[in-house]
Structures are given as C-alpha cells and as structure tokens.
Amino acid sequence: MEFLQAIEQAEPVRLLKTSFLAYPVVNALHIAAIGVLFASIVLMDLCVLGAIRTAQCDPLVALLRRAALAAFPVAVLTGASLFSIQATTYVRNPAFQVKLVLIALAGANALTFMVLDRGRSSQAWPRLRRMLALASILLWSAVLLCGRLIGFV
C-alpha cells in the first residue's frame, strides 16, 4: 500500500487532481480511446461471425485491428492516470479487480486469435475463429460493464 500511496502523492498526480482542465481531458481521452477500442473490436468480431457481409472481410478486420491496437495503449495510459488519483481505493474495488482480470483474458483471446490467424485463411478454421470472436465480444462487454461499475461498488 505504501507504493500506491506514493503514486497518489506524486507531483504529476497531484497536478492532475488539482487542475481544472487536466482531469476532464484525461477522462475524455480515456472514454474516446475505449470507444474506438470497443467499436473496432465489436465490428471486427461481427465481421468474423458473419454478421457483416462483405466480400472483403479480411482487409476490414486488418484495418479494425490496427485501430484497436492504436486505441489500446491510449486507454491504458489514460486509465493508469485516472487510477493514480485514488490508487489505494481502486486496488481494493472488486469491479476494478474483475476488470483487470477480464482485460487480461480479452488480451489473451486476441493474441490467440492473431497467432492462429497468421498465415492461415479464414476458411481454414471457421469454428474456432467464430468462438474466439464471440468470446471477444463477451469479454470486452464485461470489461466495459466493470469499468462503469467501479464508481458504484
């Protein structure tokens, strides 16, 4: 807990807490990054599941994957900044703890998808591909829900 208290007392964190503009900007950037990340992932997964019918699904998935990979670090950095303000409180919050586990699971799911997808045509493993896409939608939806629950638990 001393480490988390030290984070809360760090000068950049104190500036974030006291600035009239910094916290809302960081919060807005976090929400925007989550929006891009979530929308990209869901659209990508819907394409894999066949809900988005296009002859060029693989290029669309590749484009959406790049958008998600660009948004993810922004979401992590802004989320870490928001966490730093009340680190000792958030670390004990069950919704926050579950959110971190779900992010790890969703990341492992995405990594599994990318590794299996590399060098294979999408027709080579359709059932597993669809299962991973469905798991992705469920996991990231649960991450989003847990993020919203943090303030209420």
Secondary structure, DSSP 8 states (H G I E B T S, - for coil): -HHHHHHHHSHHHHHHHH-TTHHHHHHHHHHHHHHHHHHHHHHHHHHHHTSS--TTHHHHHHHHHHHHHHHHHHHHHHHHHHHHHTHHHHTT-HHHHHHHHHHHHHHHHHHHHHHHHTTS-TTSSHHHHHHHHHHHHHHHHHHHHHHHHGGG-
